[in-house]
Amino acid sequence: MIRKAAPLILLTALLAPTGMAGTAVAGTAATSAVTTKATAVDPLVIEQISSGVLRDQASPITISGVVTGTPSASVRVRIHWGQPFRSRAEMASFATGQEYPTPSYSTKVQATPLDGAGKLRFEFTVAPRDIGMTRQGVYPLAIEVQDGVSLQSIEIERTFLTYVPPEQPVPKVKLAMAMPIVDRPHRASDDDFMDDDLRASVSTGRLASLLDLVQKSGRTVTWFVDPALLDDARRTATGEYTVKTASGGAKKAADPAARRWLDGLRAALTSRPVVATPYADPDVTALVHAGLDAPTQDAVKKGAEVAGDVLGREIPTSTTWPVGGALDRDGLDELATAGVRTVLMSGATLPPDPQIATTPDAATTVDTVSGSLTALLTDPTLSAALDVDTSLPGAALLARQRFLAETAMIAFEQPQPAGQAGLSQQAGATGQAVQPQQQPRTVIAAPSTRLWNPDPEFVSGLIKAASSAPWLQLTTLNSVRPGKVQVPRSDLVYSDQDRAAELTRSYLGGVKKLSRQAVIAETVTAEQQKLFGDAILRLASASWRGDAKRAGGFVKQVRASIEQRVALVSVIDTPRALAGTNGQVPVSVDNSLPDSVAIKIRVTSDDRSRLGIDAPGGVYETERLDIFKNRSQLVNVPVTVHGSGGESTIAVQLLTADGKPYGKEVHVTVRATGYTGIALVIVGAALAIMLAAVVMRILRRRSGKSPPPSTPGAAREQSTVPAEHGEGQA
């Protein structure tokens, strides 16, 4: 609802009679005609204005609404009107109750008591000629409720009426509209859903409303779709998934509502302009300021892949809509480097020269380190109409009236001749015939919030009203091009408030560390795999702005998943024994991954005074080792024991093939003894004893006679010798 300025509210509260004082205090000042602040009771609600565009002076329009206050209190209703506005600045002043006179008025409802419920419904009709509409233009209209006795003002609602006689030429303005289908991430790592909020949202919640709007919005609205949302919805739609809980995880069956939502969205977007945001809608400026360049470029590439895969056709990512519509030079250069050629930003980011009194064209060019980009600039006032909270009574009606009036005023603005900036010539205000422009100006409207939760009936009705306005021509975003002549603009405006809204450096510092760990976990396998890249992109989402607690939970889960993966390749830290002053210590590495890994091993001593590594510099490092899946590898490390030995430890660090540390350093206990020297003494003594025994045996054989025969065989051998001798002699 439109509210008076704060000083007027205070005066009303002080002067209103007792019966209506409570409702007067409830009134709250607002900053524009399409932004409101909820109150306990709205003293005045405008429920109907039968036509947003008036074409005939004699054709009546109906205005109706309701007054709320103390039962039986007397009130009356009157209307105010005035001359047509000469500029949009005057419209803004009128909307906020600041310094724009509405001298003419007429009481339409005489003093009437409120009913027993404290309400009075009213309705009256007026014709354009009754309220001074004599020429083409945008006119002020204020509806006021007064105390019926004291005539003190209780509440005023301000709105606009646009009058366009059918016989008068109407200049054209092109209107492009952009709308987001974006959600915050629901998964940490690819297999871990942190909540099941998506199920309700696609069924009866915000995402269901967005699908409804897509189906009703016509074919000129350009839709920016977050591929990470499509990815999450597809995962829940196609099979069982697990949602993290305090006790571990809960199994969820595939969600048929997610399947219907995806099918409906795919069908609705087939004939409509679609742009994919970078995957998970990253906070580009925050990432660049934190020294993270890779996520933006990866997100642009990933976004195109996922959106095309889910929607079944090629979806461009060459146009980007940064969060809040704000960028600085660093962010703009980063997007240009990533291949983005068009950026949709708020008009406040590239404001025109202050001397330019009329609304400039929405397209311009800006220079970057990678060449010039096209900047498409949204109109803040038109965009505010899409953000209005239509749950507030009367808000939708007033937003529609303001939207149509603002676009009409843009059309009525006379283009300024070169060299005459600041000399605003308003055809609508002077009554002069307006010649159609050769090149119609373009304006763009887009919601300011990413997690947009629109009322489909209101937005689709607004689009329909805009399409029937005689001065508007709806167009697609990709048709908007910079003109040959562009108005002067300032450099990019990136305020302290914009910077304060970014994801914090401390948070992104943690994301940066996780990113390095993820790369190591992915590159240790012989064939490199993309395991955590999408999870890191989800952590860089702009949706985490102002939601540090929830984001911290996602970071914790991603870290746990990475550490769990890394732990599947590990050093077996069983204590080792070493006998002697030098030798080799066996080190075992276990690979429990389902893939082969390529690693190196680096070993150092934790106490070189007791145990040294027998390698240059005291560092032993292997060449690349290939360990098959579900296998172990043994490596012998040369060491030297100093002193009397004892217990010491060696530090074993696994490395990737390119030398980066993999996992944490492991300390293996080595127990060194002096057993080798004692063993040599014992062996030497044994050899001496054995040698002495051999020598004594040889000496006995050489020094004595043969022992006497002790067997009958031996006696027989001796008796035969003389016989043989005697026979030989004969």
C-alpha positions, 0 to 999 in steps of 0.5 A, a space after each residue: 500500500 502507498 503511505 504518506 510521508 512520516 511527518 504527515 503520519 505523525 500529524 495525523 496520529 496527533 490530530 485524528 479523533 479518538 475513534 480513528 486514532 488507532 488506525 492512523 498510527 498503523 499507517 507506515 511511510 513507504 519509499 515507493 508506490 510498489 514497496 510496502 510495509 505490513 501493518 496490523 491494520 490498513 486504514 485504506 485499501 484500494 481494491 479496484 481501478 477498472 482500467 490501467 490505460 484510459 483512451 476516451 475522455 467520456 468512458 468512466 472508470 470504477 474505483 473501489 476499496 475499503 476503509 477500516 477503523 473503529 466501529 461506528 466512527 464517521 469517515 469520508 472519502 475523497 479523490 485528488 488529481 492534478 496536471 500530468 507529470 513532466 518527468 519520472 522524477 516528479 512521479 517518484 516525488 508524488 509516490 512518496 508524498 514529497 513536494 508534488 501538489 494535487 490541488 484539485 479534489 472532490 469528495 466522493 463518499 460523504 461522511 458515513 459511519 463504519 459498520 459494526 466490524 469497523 469497515 466501510 466499503 466504497 465504490 465510485 466512478 469518474 470519467 477522465 474529463 471529470 478529473 482534468 485529463 485533456 491531453 496525453 500523459 500520466 496523471 496523479 490520482 490520490 484517494 484519501 480517507 478523512 475523519 467525518 467530523 474533524 476532516 483530519 486526514 487519516 490515510 492517503 493512497 497515491 497511484 497513477 492513471 495513464 491517458 492516451 487518446 486514440 487519435 494521437 500518435 503513440 511512441 513505442 518503447 520495447 520492453 524485455 523481461 528477465 526472470 530467474 528459476 534459481 534455488 539454493 543447493 540441496 546437495 553437499 557432495 554429489 551423493 549427500 542431500 542435506 535436506 529434502 526441501 526440494 520435494 515440497 517446493 516442486 510440489 506446492 511451493 515456490 518452484 511449483 509457482 515458478 513453473 505455473 508462471 512459465 506456462 502463463 508468461 508468453 513467449 517473450 520473457 527470458 528465463 535464467 535457469 540454474 543448472 544446479 537446480 535442474 541437477 538436484 531435481 533430476 537426482 531426486 526424480 530418477 531414483 532413491 536418494 539419501 538425506 542427511 539426518 542427525 543420526 546418519 541418513 534417511 533413504 528417500 524414494 524417487 520423487 514423482 513430483 520432481 519428475 512432473 516438475 522437470 517434465 513440465 519445465 522442459 515442455 514449457 521452456 521449449 518455445 521460450 528464451 532460456 539462458 543457463 546461469 553458471 552452475 550453482 549461480 556463483 558469487 562472482 565478485 566474492 570469488 575474484 576478491 578471494 583469489 578464486 578464479 577457477 570456480 567461475 570459469 568452471 561454473 560457466 562450462 558446467 552450466 552449459 553441459 548440465 542445462 543442455 543435458 536436462 532440457 534436451 537442447 543447447 542452452 547458452 551461457 554467454 549471458 550472465 546475470 550476477 547476483 544483485 545485478 552488481 559487478 565491479 571491474 574485477 568481476 566483469 573481467 572474470 566473466 569476460 575471461 570465462 567467455 561471457 559476452 553479455 551481462 545483465 545488471 541493475 541500471 544503478 550499476 552503470 548510471 547515466 550522466 546526471 544531466 541526462 533527464 530522460 530514460 536512456 536505452 537499456 543497452 550499452 557497451 563496456 570494455 574488459 580485459 577480453 574485449 568489449 561486452 554488452 551490458 543490459 541494464 534493468 530499470 530499478 523502478 520497473 523491476 520493483 513492481 516484480 518484487 512487490 509482496 502481493 499478499 498485502 492488500 491492494 499491493 498488486 493493483 498499485 504495482 500494476 498501475 505504477 508499472 504501466 504509468 512508468 513505461 508510458 512516461 518513458 514513451 512520452 519522454 522526448 529524446 534530447 537533441 545532441 548537445 542539449 542534455 538537461 533540457 528535458 522536453 516532455 511531449 506528454 506535459 506540453 500536449 505537443 504531438 509526439 513523433 514516433 522514434 525511428 529506433 524505439 528505446 528498450 527498457 528491461 525489468 527483472 526481479 532484484 531477488 534470486 530466490 524469487 517467489 512470485 504470484 503467478 496470477 499477478 505477474 502473468 496479468 502484468 505481462 498481459 497488461 503490458 502487451 496490450 499497452 499501445 506504447 509497449 512492444 514486448 521483446 526478448 532479451 537476446 534481441 536487445 542491442 546497443 544503439 549506434 549513439 549511447 548516452 554517457 555513463 559513469 564507470 561501474 558503481 560497486 558500493 560498500 554495501 555491495 561488497 559487504 553483501 559478498 560471501 566472506 573471505 574467511 568462508 571462501 578461504 575454507 572453500 579454497 582449501 577444500 578445492 585444493 584437497 579435492 583436486 588432490 583426491 581426484 588426481 591420485 588415481 591413474 586416470 583422473 576423475 572429477 569427483 568433487 568439482 560440482 560440490 565445490 561449485 555449490 559451495 561458491 553459490 551466491 545463495 549462501 549470502 547471509 546464511 553462514 550457518 547453513 553454508 557451514 554445514 555443507 562445507 563440513 559435509 564436503 570436507 568429510 567426503 573428501 577426507 573419506 576418499 583420501 583415507 582409502 589410500 594409506 600407509 600401514 603404520 605397524 611398528 617395524 624392527 631393525 637389527 643392527 646399525 644399518 639396514 632397510 625398514 619396510 613401508 607398506 601402502 594400502 590402496 582400497 580404492 576401486 581404481 589403480 593409483 599413481 603415487 610417490 613415497 617420501 620418508 624422513 626421520 623424526 629424530 636424526 640423532 638416533 635414526 638416519 635415512 640413508 639417502 641424500 639430504 636424509 630424504 628418501 623419495 621413490 619414483 612413481 609407484 602404480 598400485 593396483 586397485 585393492 592391493 598393497 605395495 611394500 617399499 624398503 627404506 634404507 636407514 642407519 642407526 646411530 648410537 645404541 639404537 632404541 625406539 624412534 619414528 620415521 615420517 612417511 608422506 604419500 605424494 601424488 605423481 606430481 609431488 603434492 602431499 596426499 593425506 596426512 603424514 604418518 609416523 611409523 615406529 622403528 625399534 633398532 637393536 645392537 643384535 648384529 654385533 653379538 651375533 658376529 662374536 658368537 658366529 666367530 667363536 663357533 667357527 674357531 671351535 669347529 676349526 680346532 676339532 678338524 685340525 685335531 682329527 687330522 693330527 691323530 690320523 697321521 701320528 699313530 699305528 692302525 689299531 688291532 683287528 677286532 673282527 673275524 674278517 680282519 684275521 682271515 685277511 692276515 692269514 692269507 698273505 703268507 700262503 700267497 707269498 709261498 706259492 709264488 716262490 715255488 
